[in-house]
Amino acid sequence: MQKHRLFALVVVLALVISAFGTLHVKAQDEAVELHIMWYNDGTEGDVLRDLLDRFEAENPNIKTVIDVVAYKDLDTVLQAQLEGGTPPDMVRLTNVGRFKDYYLDMTPNLPDVDYWLENFPEPVLNSLRKDADDTGIYGYPTQFTITGPFINRSLFEEAGVAVPIDEKEDVSWEEWLAAAEEVAQKTGTPYAVAIDRSGHRFWGPSLSMCATYVNEDGTFTVDSQGFRDTANMILDWHTREITPVAVWAGSGDTYAAANEYFINGELVFYMSGSWQIGGFAEKIGDSFKWEAVPNPSGPCGSTGIPGGAVMVALNTTQHPAEVAMVMDYLASYDVLGEFSARTLFIPGHTGLAADGVAYEQNKEALDVFLAEIPKLMPEAYALQYHPYTFVLNTSIRDRLTQAIVGELTLDEAILKIQEDVDAAMAE
């Protein structure tokens, strides 16, 4: 009898253990798996993985998988997955206008909608919406880039020329150019000034000189006195050979930067943007003192142009509530602040921009660009997030180059830019 009871007890225990194991496996199987399509500029994917590991520890019912693709392939891969029925649940992208039909409105699943409305710039949120009546929340900027200039301070010191920003807060383009030319002449530096070959780089200076582009109906008007003044300024740099001609006139039909001239100490004042900071810190090292400075002022003020990427939720997901949980976590003040500090990114979060970010390195230069966010003009956002922004950017770049090399007059170049964007929008 004792043996029978013992045997029965063993059987019961075995069944219990088996059932527990089955329940445990089932619980694991029921964990929601979410996919994030991601590209890397540097090591930010590793930081994201670390932050998501913490999220998963607190939310074991949600697992996240980061699917990394090359930036150049991002739009193509995403389009193919959407058409093939295998899209991710979330994606980090830059071409926000292309995929608007697929964005998920997270509003019903967000615990604090006001947090999103108060801390992320309205133009960014609007750029993800389908029309003026749409009030949905579809994503957030993972980071901003901001256009702006750098100077070689060592050259100013060698020349004995005062750095204008040391003496006043708002420095005009004329004042910076006069100082940079004086420094170049006194030190034998080949070039006083340069700007990247990019319509995006052109926009900030042109807005400060009172250019306007975007009409109320969403179309573009290119010709303005501010556009002409900025174009003539850059044409004059080339005529007087105070800028490296090869950047605009020797780069074919592609974007070109003047960063190597700056890194090599051949350039006094360089108009580019915040994304150069890491490369400058690494490549310049202790060769000379460099720093970021605020955008120059014109008759209509001072502004950079935002750029960067956004993380969006996709409406093809089978798990909208869980997606909203992940997005709300990544966009939270503390988590986004840590992400920004560790990646050396400028957050597109007004609260963090106002409070500052505890950057682990290059803090002084990053803080300069961080301070540019409140100065961004509304049209700077409108240009960046317009669905035809890439057409305008490319056309300004290429048509202005044609004016620089003498293939077109400035009048002809402006007409061609207008024709390019009108034709693209008509299609």
C-alpha positions as CSV (number, residue, x, y, z in Angstrom):
1,M,0.0,0.0,0.0
2,Q,2.8,2.4,0.9
3,K,4.5,1.7,-2.4
4,H,1.3,2.4,-4.3
5,R,0.8,5.7,-2.5
6,L,4.4,6.7,-3.1
7,F,4.0,5.8,-6.8
8,A,0.8,7.8,-7.0
9,L,2.5,10.8,-5.4
10,V,5.4,10.6,-7.8
11,V,3.0,10.5,-10.8
12,V,1.1,13.5,-9.4
13,L,4.3,15.5,-8.9
14,A,5.5,14.6,-12.4
15,L,2.2,15.8,-13.9
16,V,2.4,19.0,-11.9
17,I,6.0,19.6,-13.0
18,S,5.0,18.8,-16.6
19,A,2.0,21.1,-16.4
20,F,4.1,23.9,-14.9
21,G,6.7,23.5,-17.6
22,T,4.0,23.6,-20.3
23,L,2.5,26.7,-18.8
24,H,6.0,28.3,-18.6
25,V,6.7,27.5,-22.2
26,K,3.3,28.8,-23.2
27,A,3.9,32.0,-21.3
28,Q,7.1,32.5,-23.1
29,D,5.5,31.7,-26.4
30,E,2.8,34.3,-25.7
31,A,5.4,37.1,-25.3
32,V,4.9,39.6,-28.1
33,E,7.8,40.0,-30.4
34,L,8.2,43.5,-32.0
35,H,10.6,44.3,-34.8
36,I,12.3,47.7,-35.2
37,M,13.9,48.5,-38.6
38,W,17.0,50.6,-37.8
39,Y,20.0,52.1,-39.4
40,N,23.2,53.2,-37.7
41,D,25.3,56.3,-38.1
42,G,27.6,55.1,-35.4
43,T,27.1,53.1,-32.2
44,E,23.5,54.3,-31.5
45,G,22.1,50.8,-32.2
46,D,24.1,49.4,-29.3
47,V,22.7,52.1,-27.0
48,L,19.2,51.4,-28.2
49,R,19.7,47.7,-27.5
50,D,20.9,48.4,-23.9
51,L,17.9,50.6,-23.3
52,L,15.5,48.0,-24.7
53,D,17.0,45.3,-22.6
54,R,16.0,47.3,-19.5
55,F,12.5,47.7,-20.9
56,E,12.2,44.0,-21.5
57,A,13.4,43.2,-17.9
58,E,10.5,45.3,-16.6
59,N,8.1,44.0,-19.3
60,P,8.9,40.3,-19.9
61,N,5.8,39.9,-22.1
62,I,7.4,42.1,-24.8
63,K,10.5,41.2,-26.8
64,T,12.1,43.5,-29.3
65,V,14.3,42.7,-32.2
66,I,16.4,45.3,-34.0
67,D,16.7,44.7,-37.7
68,V,19.6,46.8,-38.9
69,V,19.8,47.8,-42.6
70,A,22.2,50.2,-44.4
71,Y,20.8,53.7,-44.6
72,K,21.1,53.8,-48.4
73,D,18.8,50.7,-48.6
74,L,16.3,51.8,-45.9
75,D,13.5,53.2,-48.0
76,T,13.8,50.3,-50.6
77,V,13.8,47.6,-48.0
78,L,10.9,49.1,-46.1
79,Q,8.9,49.5,-49.2
80,A,9.5,45.9,-50.2
81,Q,8.5,44.6,-46.8
82,L,5.3,46.7,-46.7
83,E,4.3,45.4,-50.2
84,G,5.3,41.9,-49.3
85,G,3.3,41.8,-46.0
86,T,6.3,41.5,-43.7
87,P,6.8,45.0,-42.4
88,P,8.4,45.8,-39.0
89,D,6.4,47.2,-36.2
90,M,8.5,50.4,-35.9
91,V,11.1,52.0,-38.1
92,R,13.7,54.8,-37.8
93,L,13.7,56.8,-41.0
94,T,14.3,60.2,-42.5
95,N,12.1,60.3,-45.6
96,V,8.9,60.9,-43.6
97,G,6.7,61.9,-46.4
98,R,7.0,58.7,-48.4
99,F,5.4,56.3,-45.9
100,K,2.6,58.5,-44.3
101,D,-0.1,56.0,-45.3
102,Y,1.4,53.4,-43.0
103,Y,1.9,55.3,-39.8
104,L,0.0,54.2,-36.6
105,D,-1.8,56.7,-34.5
106,M,-0.7,55.8,-31.0
107,T,-3.0,58.3,-29.3
108,P,-5.5,55.7,-27.9
109,N,-2.6,53.8,-26.3
110,L,-0.5,56.6,-24.9
111,P,-0.8,57.2,-21.1
112,D,0.0,60.9,-21.4
113,V,-0.7,62.5,-24.8
114,D,0.1,65.9,-23.4
115,Y,3.7,64.9,-22.7
116,W,4.2,64.3,-26.5
117,L,2.4,67.4,-27.5
118,E,4.4,69.6,-25.1
119,N,7.8,68.2,-25.7
120,F,8.1,67.4,-29.4
121,P,8.0,70.3,-31.9
122,E,4.7,70.6,-33.5
123,P,6.2,70.8,-37.0
124,V,7.8,67.4,-36.5
125,L,4.5,65.9,-35.3
126,N,2.7,67.5,-38.2
127,S,5.2,66.1,-40.7
128,L,3.9,62.6,-39.8
129,R,0.3,63.5,-40.1
130,K,-1.8,63.1,-43.3
131,D,-3.5,66.5,-43.5
132,A,-4.3,69.6,-41.5
133,D,-7.2,68.0,-39.7
134,D,-5.1,65.0,-38.5
135,T,-4.2,65.3,-34.8
136,G,-2.6,61.8,-34.4
137,I,0.7,61.0,-32.8
138,Y,2.7,58.7,-34.9
139,G,6.3,59.0,-33.7
140,Y,9.1,61.2,-32.3
141,P,12.5,62.5,-33.5
142,T,15.3,60.1,-32.3
143,Q,17.6,63.0,-32.8
144,F,18.0,66.4,-34.5
145,T,20.9,67.6,-36.5
146,I,21.2,71.4,-36.8
147,T,23.1,73.3,-39.5
148,G,25.6,75.8,-38.2
149,P,29.2,77.0,-38.5
150,F,32.6,76.0,-37.0
151,I,35.7,78.2,-36.7
152,N,39.4,77.5,-36.3
153,R,40.1,79.4,-33.1
154,S,43.8,78.8,-33.3
155,L,44.0,80.7,-36.6
156,F,42.2,83.7,-35.0
157,E,44.7,83.7,-32.2
158,E,47.7,83.4,-34.5
159,A,46.4,86.3,-36.6
160,G,45.6,88.4,-33.5
161,V,42.0,88.9,-34.7
162,A,39.2,89.0,-32.2
163,V,36.6,86.2,-32.5
164,P,33.4,88.2,-33.1
165,I,31.2,85.9,-30.9
166,D,33.5,86.8,-27.9
167,E,32.4,90.4,-28.2
168,K,28.7,90.2,-29.0
169,E,25.9,87.6,-29.0
170,D,24.5,88.2,-32.5
171,V,27.2,88.3,-35.3
172,S,26.2,89.1,-38.8
173,W,27.3,87.3,-41.9
174,E,29.2,90.4,-42.9
175,E,31.1,90.5,-39.6
176,W,32.0,86.9,-39.7
177,L,33.2,87.1,-43.3
178,A,35.3,90.2,-42.7
179,A,37.0,88.6,-39.7
180,A,37.6,85.3,-41.5
181,E,39.1,87.0,-44.5
182,E,41.4,89.0,-42.2
183,V,42.5,85.9,-40.4
184,A,43.2,84.1,-43.7
185,Q,45.2,86.9,-45.1
186,K,47.3,87.3,-41.9
187,T,48.0,83.6,-41.5
188,G,48.4,82.6,-45.1
189,T,45.4,80.2,-44.8
190,P,44.1,79.1,-48.2
191,Y,40.4,79.7,-47.6
192,A,38.4,82.1,-45.4
193,V,35.0,80.5,-45.8
194,A,33.2,77.4,-47.1
195,I,29.7,76.0,-47.2
196,D,28.8,72.4,-48.0
197,R,27.4,71.8,-51.5
198,S,23.8,71.3,-50.4
199,G,20.6,73.1,-50.8
200,H,19.9,72.2,-47.2
201,R,23.0,74.1,-46.1
202,F,21.9,77.1,-48.2
203,W,18.5,77.3,-46.6
204,G,19.5,78.6,-43.2
205,P,21.6,81.6,-44.4
206,S,18.9,82.4,-47.0
207,L,16.1,82.5,-44.3
208,S,18.2,84.8,-42.2
209,M,18.4,87.0,-45.2
210,C,14.6,87.0,-45.5
211,A,14.1,84.3,-48.2
212,T,10.8,82.6,-48.1
213,Y,9.9,79.4,-50.0
214,V,6.7,77.6,-48.9
215,N,3.4,79.0,-49.9
216,E,0.1,78.4,-47.9
217,D,-1.0,75.8,-50.5
218,G,2.2,73.8,-50.0
219,T,3.8,74.9,-53.3
220,F,7.2,76.6,-53.6
221,T,8.2,80.1,-54.7
222,V,11.9,80.2,-55.1
223,D,12.7,83.7,-56.2
224,S,13.0,86.2,-53.4
225,Q,15.5,89.0,-52.6
226,G,16.8,86.9,-49.7
227,F,17.5,83.9,-52.0
228,R,19.3,86.2,-54.5
229,D,21.3,87.9,-51.7
230,T,22.5,84.5,-50.4
231,A,23.2,83.1,-53.8
232,N,25.2,86.2,-54.7
233,M,27.2,86.0,-51.5
234,I,28.3,82.4,-52.4
235,L,29.0,83.4,-56.0
236,D,31.1,86.2,-54.7
237,W,33.1,83.8,-52.5
238,H,34.0,81.8,-55.6
239,T,34.8,84.9,-57.8
240,R,37.2,86.1,-55.1
241,E,38.6,82.6,-54.5
242,I,38.2,82.8,-50.8
243,T,36.4,79.4,-50.8
244,P,37.5,76.0,-52.1
245,V,36.1,76.0,-55.6
246,A,36.3,72.1,-55.8
247,V,33.5,71.7,-53.3
248,W,30.8,73.2,-55.5
249,A,32.4,73.1,-58.9
250,G,34.3,69.9,-58.8
251,S,31.9,67.4,-57.2
252,G,29.8,66.3,-60.1
253,D,26.1,65.9,-59.3
254,T,26.4,64.8,-55.7
255,Y,26.5,66.3,-52.2
256,A,29.9,67.5,-51.1
257,A,31.3,68.7,-47.8
258,A,34.2,70.9,-47.1
259,N,35.1,69.1,-43.9
260,E,38.5,67.9,-45.0
261,Y,39.6,71.5,-45.7
262,F,38.7,72.4,-42.1
263,I,40.3,69.3,-40.6
264,N,43.5,70.1,-42.5
265,G,43.6,73.6,-41.1
266,E,43.1,75.2,-44.5
267,L,39.8,76.9,-43.7
268,V,38.9,79.6,-41.1
269,F,35.0,79.5,-41.1
270,Y,33.0,76.5,-42.1
271,M,29.2,76.3,-42.6
272,S,28.1,72.8,-42.0
273,G,26.3,71.2,-39.0
274,S,26.3,69.3,-35.8
275,W,27.0,65.9,-37.4
276,Q,30.6,66.9,-38.0
277,I,31.4,67.1,-34.3
278,G,32.4,63.5,-33.7
279,G,34.6,63.4,-36.8
280,F,36.3,66.7,-35.9
281,A,37.1,65.5,-32.4
282,E,38.6,62.3,-33.7
283,K,40.5,63.7,-36.7
284,I,41.6,67.1,-35.5
285,G,42.6,65.9,-32.0
286,D,45.1,68.4,-30.6
287,S,46.2,69.8,-33.9
288,F,44.4,73.1,-33.4
289,K,41.5,74.6,-31.3
290,W,38.2,74.4,-33.1
291,E,34.7,75.2,-31.9
292,A,31.1,75.5,-33.0
293,V,29.6,79.0,-33.1
294,P,25.9,80.2,-33.4
295,N,24.4,80.8,-36.8
296,P,25.2,84.2,-38.2
297,S,22.4,86.8,-38.2
298,G,20.8,88.5,-41.2
299,P,18.1,91.1,-41.6
300,C,15.5,88.5,-40.7
301,G,17.3,86.9,-37.8
302,S,19.3,83.7,-37.3
303,T,18.3,80.1,-37.9
304,G,19.8,76.8,-38.6
305,I,17.9,74.0,-40.3
306,P,16.8,70.9,-38.5
307,G,17.5,67.4,-39.8
308,G,17.9,64.0,-38.3
309,A,15.6,61.0,-38.0
310,V,12.2,60.0,-36.6
311,M,11.0,56.7,-35.1
312,V,7.5,55.9,-36.2
313,A,5.0,53.2,-35.4
314,L,3.4,51.3,-38.4
315,N,-0.3,50.6,-38.6
316,T,0.5,47.2,-40.1
317,T,1.5,45.9,-36.6
318,Q,-0.6,43.3,-34.9
319,H,0.3,44.7,-31.5
320,P,-0.6,48.5,-31.4
321,A,-0.8,48.6,-27.6
322,E,2.6,47.0,-27.1
323,V,4.2,49.2,-29.8
324,A,2.9,52.3,-28.0
325,M,4.4,51.1,-24.8
326,V,7.9,50.7,-26.4
327,M,7.6,54.1,-28.1
328,D,6.5,55.8,-25.0
329,Y,9.4,54.4,-23.1
330,L,12.0,55.4,-25.7
331,A,10.5,58.9,-26.0
332,S,10.4,59.4,-22.2
333,Y,12.5,62.3,-20.7
334,D,15.0,60.2,-18.9
335,V,15.5,57.5,-21.5
336,L,15.7,59.9,-24.5
337,G,18.1,62.0,-22.4
338,E,20.4,59.1,-21.8
339,F,20.2,58.0,-25.4
340,S,21.2,61.5,-26.5
341,A,24.0,61.7,-24.0
342,R,25.5,58.4,-24.9
343,T,25.1,58.8,-28.7
344,L,26.2,62.5,-28.7
345,F,22.9,63.3,-30.5
346,I,21.0,66.5,-30.2
347,P,17.5,65.6,-28.9
348,G,14.4,66.8,-30.8
349,H,12.8,67.3,-27.4
350,T,12.2,70.8,-26.2
351,G,12.3,69.9,-22.6
352,L,15.8,68.3,-22.9
353,A,17.0,71.1,-25.1
354,A,16.0,73.6,-22.5
355,D,17.4,71.7,-19.5
356,G,20.6,70.5,-21.3
357,V,22.0,67.1,-21.9
358,A,24.8,65.4,-19.8
359,Y,27.0,64.7,-22.8
360,E,30.0,62.5,-22.1
361,Q,32.3,64.3,-24.5
362,N,32.3,67.2,-26.9
363,K,29.8,68.9,-24.6
364,E,30.8,72.5,-25.4
365,A,30.3,72.1,-29.2
366,L,27.1,70.1,-28.8
367,D,25.7,72.6,-26.4
368,V,26.1,75.3,-29.0
369,F,23.9,73.4,-31.4
370,L,21.5,72.5,-28.6
371,A,21.0,76.2,-28.0
372,E,20.1,76.7,-31.7
373,I,16.9,74.7,-31.4
374,P,14.8,77.4,-29.8
375,K,16.0,79.8,-32.6
376,L,14.7,77.6,-35.4
377,M,12.3,79.6,-37.6
378,P,9.0,78.0,-38.5
379,E,9.9,77.9,-42.2
380,A,13.1,76.0,-41.3
381,Y,10.8,73.2,-40.1
382,A,8.5,73.6,-43.1
383,L,11.4,73.2,-45.5
384,Q,12.9,70.2,-43.7
385,Y,9.6,68.3,-43.5
386,H,8.0,69.3,-46.8
387,P,7.3,66.1,-48.9
388,Y,9.2,67.7,-51.8
389,T,12.1,69.0,-49.8
390,F,14.5,66.6,-51.5
391,V,13.6,68.1,-54.9
392,L,14.2,71.6,-53.8
393,N,17.4,70.7,-52.0
394,T,18.9,68.9,-55.0
395,S,17.8,71.6,-57.5
396,I,19.3,74.5,-55.5
397,R,22.6,72.5,-55.2
398,D,22.9,71.7,-58.9
399,R,21.5,74.9,-60.4
400,L,23.6,77.1,-58.2
401,T,26.7,75.1,-59.2
402,Q,25.8,75.8,-62.8
403,A,25.7,79.5,-62.0
404,I,29.1,79.3,-60.2
405,V,30.8,77.6,-63.2
406,G,29.1,80.0,-65.7
407,E,26.7,77.6,-67.4
408,L,23.7,79.7,-66.2
409,T,23.1,83.2,-65.0
410,L,21.6,83.5,-61.6
411,D,18.3,84.5,-63.2
412,E,18.3,81.4,-65.3
413,A,19.3,79.2,-62.3
414,I,16.4,80.5,-60.3
415,L,14.0,79.8,-63.2
416,K,15.3,76.3,-63.5
417,I,14.9,75.6,-59.8
418,Q,11.3,76.8,-60.0
419,E,10.7,74.6,-63.0
420,D,12.2,71.6,-61.3
421,V,10.0,71.7,-58.2
422,D,6.9,72.6,-60.1
423,A,7.4,69.6,-62.4
424,A,8.0,67.3,-59.5
425,M,4.9,68.4,-57.7
426,A,2.8,68.2,-60.9
427,E,3.8,64.6,-61.3
